[in-house]
Amino acid sequence: MKKLSSENTYLITSIFLSILLPFSFFETGTNLSFSSPWLPIWIFGLLIPFYGIVQITKFTDDWNLKYWIGLILNLLNFFFVNRFFSINLW
């Protein structure tokens, strides 16, 4: 079995969170909503963007496309979570 690299793990986690967040916040037309525990969403939505920034700054000799894509997704998720929980950043 092939081991996942940290780039692939970070990108998969970012995509998974981008799919999970809208379904956990909004109800569908039939009033069904996806219930998810909020602690993992806080961890993923607020702390993982910092991991991406650290990895990009640590490996400056490579382009790190997967980290950049994951970071953009995670920053969008970061602001989405902050807006949902009414956290004022300024």
Biotite code that builds the C-alpha atoms (Angstrom):
import biotite.structure as struc

atoms = struc.array([
    struc.Atom([0.000, 0.000, 0.000], chain_id="A", res_id=1, res_name="MET", atom_name="CA", element="C"),
    struc.Atom([1.370, 3.371, -1.020], chain_id="A", res_id=2, res_name="LYS", atom_name="CA", element="C"),
    struc.Atom([1.777, 5.938, 1.746], chain_id="A", res_id=3, res_name="LYS", atom_name="CA", element="C"),
    struc.Atom([0.110, 9.321, 1.253], chain_id="A", res_id=4, res_name="LEU", atom_name="CA", element="C"),
    struc.Atom([2.446, 12.270, 1.211], chain_id="A", res_id=5, res_name="SER", atom_name="CA", element="C"),
    struc.Atom([1.720, 15.254, 3.416], chain_id="A", res_id=6, res_name="SER", atom_name="CA", element="C"),
    struc.Atom([0.855, 17.328, 0.321], chain_id="A", res_id=7, res_name="GLU", atom_name="CA", element="C"),
    struc.Atom([-1.826, 14.867, -0.757], chain_id="A", res_id=8, res_name="ASN", atom_name="CA", element="C"),
    struc.Atom([-3.168, 14.513, 2.781], chain_id="A", res_id=9, res_name="THR", atom_name="CA", element="C"),
    struc.Atom([-3.414, 18.288, 3.145], chain_id="A", res_id=10, res_name="TYR", atom_name="CA", element="C"),
    struc.Atom([-5.193, 18.665, -0.198], chain_id="A", res_id=11, res_name="LEU", atom_name="CA", element="C"),
    struc.Atom([-7.631, 15.809, 0.530], chain_id="A", res_id=12, res_name="ILE", atom_name="CA", element="C"),
    struc.Atom([-8.416, 17.297, 3.946], chain_id="A", res_id=13, res_name="THR", atom_name="CA", element="C"),
    struc.Atom([-8.993, 20.721, 2.382], chain_id="A", res_id=14, res_name="SER", atom_name="CA", element="C"),
    struc.Atom([-11.348, 19.338, -0.254], chain_id="A", res_id=15, res_name="ILE", atom_name="CA", element="C"),
    struc.Atom([-13.211, 17.254, 2.335], chain_id="A", res_id=16, res_name="PHE", atom_name="CA", element="C"),
    struc.Atom([-13.694, 20.288, 4.570], chain_id="A", res_id=17, res_name="LEU", atom_name="CA", element="C"),
    struc.Atom([-14.838, 22.412, 1.617], chain_id="A", res_id=18, res_name="SER", atom_name="CA", element="C"),
    struc.Atom([-17.529, 19.832, 0.879], chain_id="A", res_id=19, res_name="ILE", atom_name="CA", element="C"),
    struc.Atom([-18.495, 19.257, 4.532], chain_id="A", res_id=20, res_name="LEU", atom_name="CA", element="C"),
    struc.Atom([-18.930, 22.884, 5.626], chain_id="A", res_id=21, res_name="LEU", atom_name="CA", element="C"),
    struc.Atom([-21.803, 23.955, 3.346], chain_id="A", res_id=22, res_name="PRO", atom_name="CA", element="C"),
    struc.Atom([-23.776, 20.825, 4.163], chain_id="A", res_id=23, res_name="PHE", atom_name="CA", element="C"),
    struc.Atom([-23.302, 21.309, 7.886], chain_id="A", res_id=24, res_name="SER", atom_name="CA", element="C"),
    struc.Atom([-24.459, 24.949, 7.879], chain_id="A", res_id=25, res_name="PHE", atom_name="CA", element="C"),
    struc.Atom([-27.362, 25.000, 5.441], chain_id="A", res_id=26, res_name="PHE", atom_name="CA", element="C"),
    struc.Atom([-30.540, 22.993, 5.406], chain_id="A", res_id=27, res_name="GLU", atom_name="CA", element="C"),
    struc.Atom([-31.780, 21.472, 2.186], chain_id="A", res_id=28, res_name="THR", atom_name="CA", element="C"),
    struc.Atom([-35.167, 22.149, 0.609], chain_id="A", res_id=29, res_name="GLY", atom_name="CA", element="C"),
    struc.Atom([-36.649, 19.236, 2.537], chain_id="A", res_id=30, res_name="THR", atom_name="CA", element="C"),
    struc.Atom([-35.393, 20.638, 5.868], chain_id="A", res_id=31, res_name="ASN", atom_name="CA", element="C"),
    struc.Atom([-32.713, 17.976, 6.150], chain_id="A", res_id=32, res_name="LEU", atom_name="CA", element="C"),
    struc.Atom([-29.345, 19.053, 7.437], chain_id="A", res_id=33, res_name="SER", atom_name="CA", element="C"),
    struc.Atom([-26.057, 17.256, 7.925], chain_id="A", res_id=34, res_name="PHE", atom_name="CA", element="C"),
    struc.Atom([-25.156, 17.066, 11.582], chain_id="A", res_id=35, res_name="SER", atom_name="CA", element="C"),
    struc.Atom([-21.452, 17.129, 12.304], chain_id="A", res_id=36, res_name="SER", atom_name="CA", element="C"),
    struc.Atom([-19.459, 17.600, 15.493], chain_id="A", res_id=37, res_name="PRO", atom_name="CA", element="C"),
    struc.Atom([-18.258, 21.177, 15.754], chain_id="A", res_id=38, res_name="TRP", atom_name="CA", element="C"),
    struc.Atom([-14.898, 20.532, 17.391], chain_id="A", res_id=39, res_name="LEU", atom_name="CA", element="C"),
    struc.Atom([-13.358, 18.944, 14.252], chain_id="A", res_id=40, res_name="PRO", atom_name="CA", element="C"),
    struc.Atom([-14.794, 21.752, 12.139], chain_id="A", res_id=41, res_name="ILE", atom_name="CA", element="C"),
    struc.Atom([-13.152, 24.324, 14.418], chain_id="A", res_id=42, res_name="TRP", atom_name="CA", element="C"),
    struc.Atom([-9.864, 22.434, 14.232], chain_id="A", res_id=43, res_name="ILE", atom_name="CA", element="C"),
    struc.Atom([-10.012, 22.011, 10.464], chain_id="A", res_id=44, res_name="PHE", atom_name="CA", element="C"),
    struc.Atom([-11.426, 25.425, 9.692], chain_id="A", res_id=45, res_name="GLY", atom_name="CA", element="C"),
    struc.Atom([-9.259, 27.518, 11.957], chain_id="A", res_id=46, res_name="LEU", atom_name="CA", element="C"),
    struc.Atom([-5.965, 25.678, 12.462], chain_id="A", res_id=47, res_name="LEU", atom_name="CA", element="C"),
    struc.Atom([-5.226, 23.850, 9.212], chain_id="A", res_id=48, res_name="ILE", atom_name="CA", element="C"),
    struc.Atom([-4.634, 27.063, 7.184], chain_id="A", res_id=49, res_name="PRO", atom_name="CA", element="C"),
    struc.Atom([-1.700, 27.784, 9.498], chain_id="A", res_id=50, res_name="PHE", atom_name="CA", element="C"),
    struc.Atom([-0.251, 24.338, 8.738], chain_id="A", res_id=51, res_name="TYR", atom_name="CA", element="C"),
    struc.Atom([-0.380, 25.127, 5.015], chain_id="A", res_id=52, res_name="GLY", atom_name="CA", element="C"),
    struc.Atom([1.385, 28.440, 5.535], chain_id="A", res_id=53, res_name="ILE", atom_name="CA", element="C"),
    struc.Atom([4.124, 26.721, 7.553], chain_id="A", res_id=54, res_name="VAL", atom_name="CA", element="C"),
    struc.Atom([4.640, 24.064, 4.881], chain_id="A", res_id=55, res_name="GLN", atom_name="CA", element="C"),
    struc.Atom([4.806, 26.642, 2.087], chain_id="A", res_id=56, res_name="ILE", atom_name="CA", element="C"),
    struc.Atom([7.356, 28.752, 3.959], chain_id="A", res_id=57, res_name="THR", atom_name="CA", element="C"),
    struc.Atom([9.380, 25.706, 4.987], chain_id="A", res_id=58, res_name="LYS", atom_name="CA", element="C"),
    struc.Atom([9.783, 24.364, 1.442], chain_id="A", res_id=59, res_name="PHE", atom_name="CA", element="C"),
    struc.Atom([10.483, 27.515, -0.546], chain_id="A", res_id=60, res_name="THR", atom_name="CA", element="C"),
    struc.Atom([12.544, 25.767, -3.221], chain_id="A", res_id=61, res_name="ASP", atom_name="CA", element="C"),
    struc.Atom([9.482, 23.949, -4.631], chain_id="A", res_id=62, res_name="ASP", atom_name="CA", element="C"),
    struc.Atom([6.314, 25.394, -6.144], chain_id="A", res_id=63, res_name="TRP", atom_name="CA", element="C"),
    struc.Atom([4.041, 23.360, -3.776], chain_id="A", res_id=64, res_name="ASN", atom_name="CA", element="C"),
    struc.Atom([0.933, 23.603, -5.966], chain_id="A", res_id=65, res_name="LEU", atom_name="CA", element="C"),
    struc.Atom([-1.086, 21.211, -3.783], chain_id="A", res_id=66, res_name="LYS", atom_name="CA", element="C"),
    struc.Atom([-0.310, 23.245, -0.666], chain_id="A", res_id=67, res_name="TYR", atom_name="CA", element="C"),
    struc.Atom([-1.343, 26.468, -2.424], chain_id="A", res_id=68, res_name="TRP", atom_name="CA", element="C"),
    struc.Atom([-4.645, 24.996, -3.637], chain_id="A", res_id=69, res_name="ILE", atom_name="CA", element="C"),
    struc.Atom([-5.335, 23.592, -0.181], chain_id="A", res_id=70, res_name="GLY", atom_name="CA", element="C"),
    struc.Atom([-4.429, 26.906, 1.450], chain_id="A", res_id=71, res_name="LEU", atom_name="CA", element="C"),
    struc.Atom([-6.825, 28.849, -0.781], chain_id="A", res_id=72, res_name="ILE", atom_name="CA", element="C"),
    struc.Atom([-9.636, 26.395, 0.007], chain_id="A", res_id=73, res_name="LEU", atom_name="CA", element="C"),
    struc.Atom([-8.837, 26.529, 3.713], chain_id="A", res_id=74, res_name="ASN", atom_name="CA", element="C"),
    struc.Atom([-8.747, 30.326, 3.819], chain_id="A", res_id=75, res_name="LEU", atom_name="CA", element="C"),
    struc.Atom([-12.183, 30.428, 2.201], chain_id="A", res_id=76, res_name="LEU", atom_name="CA", element="C"),
    struc.Atom([-13.376, 27.909, 4.782], chain_id="A", res_id=77, res_name="ASN", atom_name="CA", element="C"),
    struc.Atom([-11.731, 29.957, 7.549], chain_id="A", res_id=78, res_name="PHE", atom_name="CA", element="C"),
    struc.Atom([-13.743, 33.054, 6.666], chain_id="A", res_id=79, res_name="PHE", atom_name="CA", element="C"),
    struc.Atom([-16.871, 30.964, 6.157], chain_id="A", res_id=80, res_name="PHE", atom_name="CA", element="C"),
    struc.Atom([-16.596, 29.473, 9.676], chain_id="A", res_id=81, res_name="VAL", atom_name="CA", element="C"),
    struc.Atom([-15.832, 32.887, 11.192], chain_id="A", res_id=82, res_name="ASN", atom_name="CA", element="C"),
    struc.Atom([-18.848, 34.393, 9.478], chain_id="A", res_id=83, res_name="ARG", atom_name="CA", element="C"),
    struc.Atom([-21.135, 31.565, 10.593], chain_id="A", res_id=84, res_name="PHE", atom_name="CA", element="C"),
    struc.Atom([-20.080, 31.824, 14.241], chain_id="A", res_id=85, res_name="PHE", atom_name="CA", element="C"),
    struc.Atom([-20.120, 35.664, 14.100], chain_id="A", res_id=86, res_name="SER", atom_name="CA", element="C"),
    struc.Atom([-16.467, 36.008, 15.040], chain_id="A", res_id=87, res_name="ILE", atom_name="CA", element="C"),
    struc.Atom([-15.302, 39.569, 14.430], chain_id="A", res_id=88, res_name="ASN", atom_name="CA", element="C"),
    struc.Atom([-11.728, 39.688, 13.199], chain_id="A", res_id=89, res_name="LEU", atom_name="CA", element="C"),
    struc.Atom([-11.560, 43.494, 13.183], chain_id="A", res_id=90, res_name="TRP", atom_name="CA", element="C"),
])
